[in-house]
Amino acid sequence: MNILVGLDYGKVRCGIAISDPNHMIASPHKTVNNNLLIDSLIEINNEYVISKLIIGLPKKMNNQIFDLEHDIQSVIKKIKKSIPSVIIERVDERFTSKISKYFLNVSSHKQKNRRNKENLDKISASLILQTYIDQK
């Protein structure tokens, strides 16, 4: 069964989301430190087979790209080397963090869950992935 994987790449850690086999629904999967990202993607690929990896494109409101894009381009090269069969596409990730914070605030009664940045990262990844799915 192949799936789509969404990635919210950050300076320290990445949120990862996966789709259902029909590529209809994105679900938060996990958050990993950047140094463990490639290994985590390889594990996911071994378990499910990643058909496409959707990575957020960090744009400012004036359409300029954040400096983080240099790091993302570097990790894309590593991913292509480690999992050559995966197709990588990009999706504008503006507002995903704000939407994720709002979602956590309205859905979680526990302040601990709302403040956990790992939850924000994987929810942001699912928003990136769901945006891609909805645009298809």
Contacts in CASP RR format, 6 or more apart in sequence:
PFRMAT RR
TARGET T0000
AUTHOR 0000-0000-0000
METHOD contacts of the structure
MODEL  1
MNILVGLDYGKVRCGIAISDPNHMIASPHKTVNNNLLIDSLIEINNEYVI
SKLIIGLPKKMNNQIFDLEHDIQSVIKKIKKSIPSVIIERVDERFTSKIS
KYFLNVSSHKQKNRRNKENLDKISASLILQTYIDQK
1 21 0 8 1.000
1 48 0 8 1.000
1 49 0 8 1.000
2 21 0 8 1.000
2 48 0 8 1.000
2 49 0 8 1.000
2 50 0 8 1.000
2 51 0 8 1.000
3 18 0 8 1.000
3 19 0 8 1.000
3 20 0 8 1.000
3 21 0 8 1.000
3 23 0 8 1.000
3 44 0 8 1.000
3 48 0 8 1.000
3 49 0 8 1.000
3 50 0 8 1.000
3 51 0 8 1.000
4 18 0 8 1.000
4 19 0 8 1.000
4 23 0 8 1.000
4 26 0 8 1.000
4 50 0 8 1.000
4 51 0 8 1.000
4 52 0 8 1.000
4 53 0 8 1.000
4 54 0 8 1.000
4 129 0 8 1.000
4 132 0 8 1.000
4 133 0 8 1.000
5 16 0 8 1.000
5 17 0 8 1.000
5 18 0 8 1.000
5 19 0 8 1.000
5 29 0 8 1.000
5 41 0 8 1.000
5 44 0 8 1.000
5 50 0 8 1.000
5 52 0 8 1.000
5 53 0 8 1.000
5 54 0 8 1.000
5 129 0 8 1.000
6 16 0 8 1.000
6 17 0 8 1.000
6 18 0 8 1.000
6 26 0 8 1.000
6 53 0 8 1.000
6 54 0 8 1.000
6 55 0 8 1.000
6 56 0 8 1.000
6 125 0 8 1.000
6 126 0 8 1.000
6 128 0 8 1.000
6 129 0 8 1.000
6 132 0 8 1.000
7 14 0 8 1.000
7 15 0 8 1.000
7 16 0 8 1.000
7 17 0 8 1.000
7 53 0 8 1.000
7 54 0 8 1.000
7 55 0 8 1.000
7 56 0 8 1.000
7 125 0 8 1.000
7 128 0 8 1.000
8 14 0 8 1.000
8 15 0 8 1.000
8 16 0 8 1.000
8 17 0 8 1.000
8 56 0 8 1.000
8 93 0 8 1.000
8 96 0 8 1.000
8 121 0 8 1.000
8 122 0 8 1.000
8 124 0 8 1.000
8 125 0 8 1.000
8 128 0 8 1.000
9 15 0 8 1.000
9 34 0 8 1.000
9 37 0 8 1.000
9 55 0 8 1.000
9 56 0 8 1.000
9 68 0 8 1.000
9 71 0 8 1.000
9 72 0 8 1.000
9 75 0 8 1.000
10 34 0 8 1.000
10 68 0 8 1.000
10 71 0 8 1.000
10 121 0 8 1.000
11 34 0 8 1.000
11 68 0 8 1.000
11 71 0 8 1.000
12 33 0 8 1.000
12 34 0 8 1.000
13 31 0 8 1.000
13 32 0 8 1.000
13 33 0 8 1.000
13 34 0 8 1.000
13 117 0 8 1.000
13 118 0 8 1.000
13 121 0 8 1.000
14 31 0 8 1.000
14 32 0 8 1.000
14 33 0 8 1.000
14 34 0 8 1.000
14 37 0 8 1.000
14 121 0 8 1.000
14 125 0 8 1.000
15 28 0 8 1.000
15 29 0 8 1.000
15 30 0 8 1.000
15 31 0 8 1.000
15 32 0 8 1.000
15 118 0 8 1.000
15 121 0 8 1.000
15 122 0 8 1.000
15 124 0 8 1.000
15 125 0 8 1.000
16 29 0 8 1.000
16 30 0 8 1.000
16 31 0 8 1.000
16 32 0 8 1.000
16 40 0 8 1.000
16 41 0 8 1.000
16 44 0 8 1.000
16 122 0 8 1.000
16 125 0 8 1.000
17 26 0 8 1.000
17 27 0 8 1.000
17 28 0 8 1.000
17 29 0 8 1.000
17 122 0 8 1.000
17 125 0 8 1.000
17 126 0 8 1.000
17 128 0 8 1.000
17 129 0 8 1.000
17 130 0 8 1.000
18 26 0 8 1.000
18 27 0 8 1.000
18 29 0 8 1.000
18 44 0 8 1.000
18 48 0 8 1.000
18 129 0 8 1.000
19 25 0 8 1.000
19 26 0 8 1.000
19 27 0 8 1.000
19 129 0 8 1.000
19 133 0 8 1.000
20 27 0 8 1.000
23 133 0 8 1.000
23 136 0 8 1.000
24 133 0 8 1.000
25 130 0 8 1.000
25 133 0 8 1.000
26 126 0 8 1.000
26 127 0 8 1.000
26 129 0 8 1.000
26 130 0 8 1.000
26 133 0 8 1.000
27 126 0 8 1.000
28 119 0 8 1.000
28 122 0 8 1.000
28 123 0 8 1.000
28 125 0 8 1.000
28 126 0 8 1.000
29 44 0 8 1.000
29 122 0 8 1.000
29 125 0 8 1.000
30 40 0 8 1.000
30 122 0 8 1.000
31 118 0 8 1.000
31 119 0 8 1.000
31 121 0 8 1.000
31 122 0 8 1.000
32 40 0 8 1.000
34 75 0 8 1.000
37 75 0 8 1.000
38 75 0 8 1.000
38 78 0 8 1.000
38 79 0 8 1.000
38 82 0 8 1.000
41 50 0 8 1.000
41 53 0 8 1.000
41 79 0 8 1.000
41 82 0 8 1.000
41 83 0 8 1.000
41 86 0 8 1.000
42 82 0 8 1.000
42 83 0 8 1.000
44 50 0 8 1.000
45 83 0 8 1.000
45 86 0 8 1.000
50 83 0 8 1.000
50 86 0 8 1.000
51 86 0 8 1.000
51 87 0 8 1.000
52 86 0 8 1.000
52 87 0 8 1.000
52 88 0 8 1.000
52 89 0 8 1.000
53 79 0 8 1.000
53 86 0 8 1.000
53 87 0 8 1.000
53 88 0 8 1.000
53 89 0 8 1.000
54 88 0 8 1.000
54 89 0 8 1.000
54 90 0 8 1.000
54 91 0 8 1.000
54 128 0 8 1.000
54 129 0 8 1.000
54 132 0 8 1.000
55 72 0 8 1.000
55 76 0 8 1.000
55 88 0 8 1.000
55 89 0 8 1.000
55 90 0 8 1.000
55 91 0 8 1.000
55 128 0 8 1.000
56 72 0 8 1.000
56 90 0 8 1.000
56 91 0 8 1.000
56 92 0 8 1.000
56 93 0 8 1.000
56 96 0 8 1.000
56 128 0 8 1.000
57 65 0 8 1.000
57 69 0 8 1.000
57 90 0 8 1.000
57 91 0 8 1.000
57 92 0 8 1.000
57 93 0 8 1.000
58 65 0 8 1.000
58 66 0 8 1.000
58 68 0 8 1.000
58 69 0 8 1.000
58 72 0 8 1.000
58 93 0 8 1.000
59 65 0 8 1.000
59 66 0 8 1.000
59 92 0 8 1.000
59 93 0 8 1.000
59 94 0 8 1.000
60 66 0 8 1.000
60 94 0 8 1.000
61 94 0 8 1.000
76 88 0 8 1.000
79 86 0 8 1.000
79 88 0 8 1.000
80 86 0 8 1.000
80 88 0 8 1.000
89 132 0 8 1.000
91 128 0 8 1.000
91 131 0 8 1.000
91 132 0 8 1.000
91 135 0 8 1.000
92 131 0 8 1.000
93 124 0 8 1.000
93 127 0 8 1.000
93 128 0 8 1.000
96 124 0 8 1.000
96 127 0 8 1.000
96 128 0 8 1.000
97 120 0 8 1.000
97 124 0 8 1.000
99 124 0 8 1.000
99 127 0 8 1.000
100 119 0 8 1.000
100 120 0 8 1.000
100 123 0 8 1.000
100 124 0 8 1.000
100 127 0 8 1.000
101 114 0 8 1.000
101 120 0 8 1.000
103 123 0 8 1.000
104 113 0 8 1.000
104 114 0 8 1.000
104 119 0 8 1.000
104 120 0 8 1.000
104 123 0 8 1.000
105 114 0 8 1.000
108 114 0 8 1.000
113 119 0 8 1.000
END
